[in-house]
Amino acid sequence: MFRYQCNITTKDLWKLSMYEILHSPAIVSNLIFAVAMVIMTVKFFPQSSIWMRGILIFLCLLFPVFQPLAIYWRANKQVEKLPEGLSLQVDPAKIQVITRADTMDIAWEKVAGVMERCNVVLLVLKTREGYMIPSSNFVNEGEKERFKNFVAEKIREWAK
């Protein structure tokens, strides 16, 4: 049986969100836009008005600065909404989600997968929901691997 606290920080969620964006097809359009803005800024900056210079600089900073800040702000809002004291208890029969106010059981057939991203182990459900366990909650890499292998094996058993 495994039991872990899901004490996710804003930084954990921000890193995971940034990873997902940087590994998605959207990054191509972000890069094309950023390069185009730098080229336009270099070309038109000297003859532009003060307002146009401000807009050009803002657009150059949109994806490398403002997008990560907006994602951090969103992650902070999401972390604030998480229930305090959330923990997962994983055993051969089920997964139990425990909060200070409630307990919920999740059957293994509802689990879609387990993966590790950005120092967080993700337990993903078929309903596109999931639970995050920071890697720091595991005693060592061996325990983390045993947990991931256990979950993967239970998913395979229920898929048969």
Secondary structure per residue as TSV (DSSP state, phi and psi in degrees):
chain	resnum	aa	ss	phi	psi
A	1	M	-	360.0	139.6
A	2	F	E	-117.4	143.2
A	3	R	E	-141.5	126.6
A	4	Y	E	-138.5	143.8
A	5	Q	E	-79.2	140.1
A	6	C	-	-103.4	57.8
A	7	N	-	-85.3	80.3
A	8	I	-	-81.7	136.0
A	9	T	-	-101.6	165.4
A	10	T	H	-58.4	-40.2
A	11	K	H	-62.4	-41.4
A	12	D	H	-59.2	-48.6
A	13	L	H	-68.4	-37.4
A	14	W	H	-63.6	-45.8
A	15	K	H	-61.9	-40.5
A	16	L	H	-66.2	-42.8
A	17	S	H	-63.7	-43.3
A	18	M	H	-64.3	-39.1
A	19	Y	H	-60.2	-46.0
A	20	E	H	-63.5	-40.1
A	21	I	H	-67.8	-44.7
A	22	L	H	-70.3	-15.5
A	23	H	T	-111.1	21.7
A	24	S	S	-112.6	164.5
A	25	P	T	-62.3	-21.3
A	26	A	H	-62.5	-24.0
A	27	I	H	-63.0	-30.3
A	28	V	H	-62.8	-48.3
A	29	S	H	-66.3	-36.2
A	30	N	H	-60.3	-46.1
A	31	L	H	-66.2	-43.3
A	32	I	H	-61.3	-44.9
A	33	F	H	-62.1	-45.9
A	34	A	H	-63.1	-44.0
A	35	V	H	-64.7	-43.4
A	36	A	H	-61.1	-39.3
A	37	M	H	-68.2	-38.5
A	38	V	H	-64.7	-43.6
A	39	I	H	-62.4	-46.0
A	40	M	H	-62.9	-39.7
A	41	T	H	-64.8	-45.3
A	42	V	H	-61.5	-41.0
A	43	K	H	-73.3	-43.2
A	44	F	H	-103.7	-7.9
A	45	F	T	-58.5	-46.4
A	46	P	T	-60.3	-37.1
A	47	Q	T	-98.4	7.2
A	48	S	S	-85.2	155.1
A	49	S	-	-74.0	170.0
A	50	I	H	-61.3	-38.6
A	51	W	H	-65.7	-44.6
A	52	M	H	-65.1	-37.2
A	53	R	H	-62.3	-42.1
A	54	G	H	-62.2	-42.6
A	55	I	H	-64.8	-43.6
A	56	L	H	-61.1	-44.6
A	57	I	H	-65.1	-42.9
A	58	F	H	-58.5	-46.9
A	59	L	H	-67.2	-30.9
A	60	C	H	-66.7	-31.3
A	61	L	H	-93.1	-3.2
A	62	L	I	-55.5	-56.7
A	63	F	I	-83.9	-38.3
A	64	P	I	-77.5	-21.0
A	65	V	I	-119.7	-56.1
A	66	F	I	-72.4	-36.0
A	67	Q	H	-63.3	-48.3
A	68	P	H	-60.7	-36.2
A	69	L	H	-65.0	-41.7
A	70	A	H	-65.6	-38.7
A	71	I	H	-67.3	-38.6
A	72	Y	H	-63.2	-42.7
A	73	W	H	-61.9	-44.3
A	74	R	H	-63.5	-42.5
A	75	A	H	-61.7	-40.6
A	76	N	H	-61.9	-42.4
A	77	K	H	-64.2	-39.3
A	78	Q	H	-67.0	-41.7
A	79	V	H	-64.8	-36.8
A	80	E	H	-61.4	-28.8
A	81	K	H	-85.7	-11.2
A	82	L	S	-68.9	141.6
A	83	P	-	-68.2	142.8
A	84	E	T	-73.9	146.6
A	85	G	T	72.3	24.1
A	86	L	-	-70.7	128.5
A	87	S	E	-140.7	157.9
A	88	L	E	-116.8	134.3
A	89	Q	E	-118.1	118.2
A	90	V	E	-114.9	122.8
A	91	D	-	-138.3	174.9
A	92	P	S	-59.4	-25.7
A	93	A	S	-86.2	-35.9
A	94	K	-	-168.0	176.3
A	95	I	E	-112.2	131.4
A	96	Q	E	-114.4	125.1
A	97	V	E	-98.6	122.0
A	98	I	E	-120.7	126.6
A	99	T	-	-120.8	176.1
A	100	R	S	-65.3	-27.7
A	101	A	S	-102.1	-19.9
A	102	D	-	-153.8	163.9
A	103	T	E	-134.0	137.2
A	104	M	E	-134.2	136.1
A	105	D	E	-98.5	140.1
A	106	I	E	-122.8	123.3
A	107	A	-	-74.9	151.3
A	108	W	G	-62.7	-29.6
A	109	E	G	-68.5	-12.1
A	110	K	G	-91.2	-3.3
A	111	V	E	-92.3	127.7
A	112	A	E	-92.9	-32.4
A	113	G	E	178.5	174.8
A	114	V	E	-136.5	136.1
A	115	M	E	-150.7	164.6
A	116	E	E	-119.7	129.1
A	117	R	E	-141.7	129.8
A	118	C	T	50.2	50.4
A	119	N	T	62.1	28.7
A	120	V	E	-135.4	133.7
A	121	V	E	-93.7	125.8
A	122	L	E	-104.9	128.3
A	123	L	E	-106.3	106.9
A	124	V	E	-101.3	132.7
A	125	L	E	-96.7	161.2
A	126	K	T	-67.7	-18.0
A	127	T	T	-83.9	10.7
A	128	R	S	68.3	15.3
A	129	E	-	-93.7	172.9
A	130	G	E	-169.4	172.7
A	131	Y	E	-129.7	141.1
A	132	M	E	-113.0	132.2
A	133	I	E	-121.1	115.8
A	134	P	E	-61.9	141.9
A	135	S	G	-59.5	-25.9
A	136	S	G	-66.1	-16.6
A	137	N	G	-77.9	-15.1
A	138	F	S	-88.5	142.8
A	139	V	S	-61.5	-42.1
A	140	N	S	-158.5	178.5
A	141	E	H	-62.5	-35.0
A	142	G	H	-61.6	-43.0
A	143	E	H	-65.5	-40.6
A	144	K	H	-62.1	-43.2
A	145	E	H	-65.4	-39.7
A	146	R	H	-62.0	-41.8
A	147	F	H	-62.7	-49.9
A	148	K	H	-61.7	-41.4
A	149	N	H	-66.1	-39.5
A	150	F	H	-61.2	-48.4
A	151	V	H	-63.6	-44.3
A	152	A	H	-60.6	-40.6
A	153	E	H	-65.4	-41.7
A	154	K	H	-64.2	-37.3
A	155	I	H	-65.1	-43.5
A	156	R	H	-62.1	-41.0
A	157	E	H	-59.9	-43.2
A	158	W	H	-78.2	-18.1
A	159	A	H	-78.5	-16.4
A	160	K	-	-73.4	360.0
